[in-house]
Amino acid sequence: MQEEKSMPQAEMEATENQTVATETTPEAKIAELEAALEEAKASVLYVKAEGENIRRRAVDDIDKARKFALEKFSNELLAVKDSLDAALLIEATDVQSYKDGVDLTAKQLSSVFSKFNIAEINPLGEKFDPNKHQAISMLENSGEPNTVTQVLQKGYTLNDRVLRPALVMVAK
């Protein structure tokens, strides 16, 4: 029985010895803390570099977006330019063929405009709106005052924002 008692006692002594062995000296603790500090510094530098990379990529993306914002629109206009060039190469003396070609080119251009939300302002007979129209002159007319009697140049909007106001003549 004494042997049985000595076994647990021996295990306790071994555990105490391990605890004493695992306790660290102040120098070891300082070294451990310095290693943790260096790891934290490296982590902060990594996070800082990652943030800088994200900022730089965002600036590059914004520059590219500005530079190539009109790329789709420009590609669509190239077809219209090609049609105009083809019309200039025609050597037929028939005016109707030129007129038909110009008509097709105008339809192509209108298609490009509608694809990119460019709308025409043609205010003939409408009330004068200084936000969308620019009055060139006023005419003595039997029509209702402040109505557009003649459109000298059509205006255009892009997504409901005026690109160019329509040049109009207004009734007095």
Residue pairs with C-beta under 8 A, 6 or more apart in sequence:
24 32
72 116
73 112
73 116
76 112
76 115
76 116
77 112
79 108
79 112
80 105
80 108
80 109
80 112
83 101
83 104
83 105
83 108
84 105
86 101
87 98
87 101
87 102
87 105
90 97
90 98
90 101
92 98
112 118
113 119
113 120
113 156
116 158
117 158
117 159
118 156
118 157
118 158
118 163
119 156
119 157
119 158
119 160
120 154
120 155
120 156
121 132
121 133
121 154
121 155
121 156
121 157
121 162
121 165
121 166
122 151
122 154
122 155
122 166
123 129
123 132
123 133
123 148
123 151
123 155
123 166
123 168
124 148
124 149
124 150
124 151
125 147
125 148
126 147
126 148
127 146
127 147
127 148
128 135
128 146
128 147
128 148
128 168
128 170
131 162
131 165
132 155
132 157
132 162
132 165
132 166
133 148
133 155
133 165
133 166
133 167
133 168
133 170
134 155
134 165
134 166
134 167
134 168
135 168
135 169
135 170
136 152
136 167
136 168
136 169
137 169
137 170
138 169
138 170
138 171
138 172
139 149
139 150
139 169
139 170
139 171
139 172
140 172
141 149
141 171
141 172
143 149
143 171
144 171
145 171
145 172
146 170
146 171
147 170
147 171
148 166
148 168
148 169
148 170
148 171
149 168
149 169
149 170
149 171
150 168
150 169
151 166
151 167
151 168
152 167
152 168
152 169
153 166
153 167
154 166
155 162
155 163
155 164
155 165
155 166
155 167
156 162
156 163
156 164
157 163
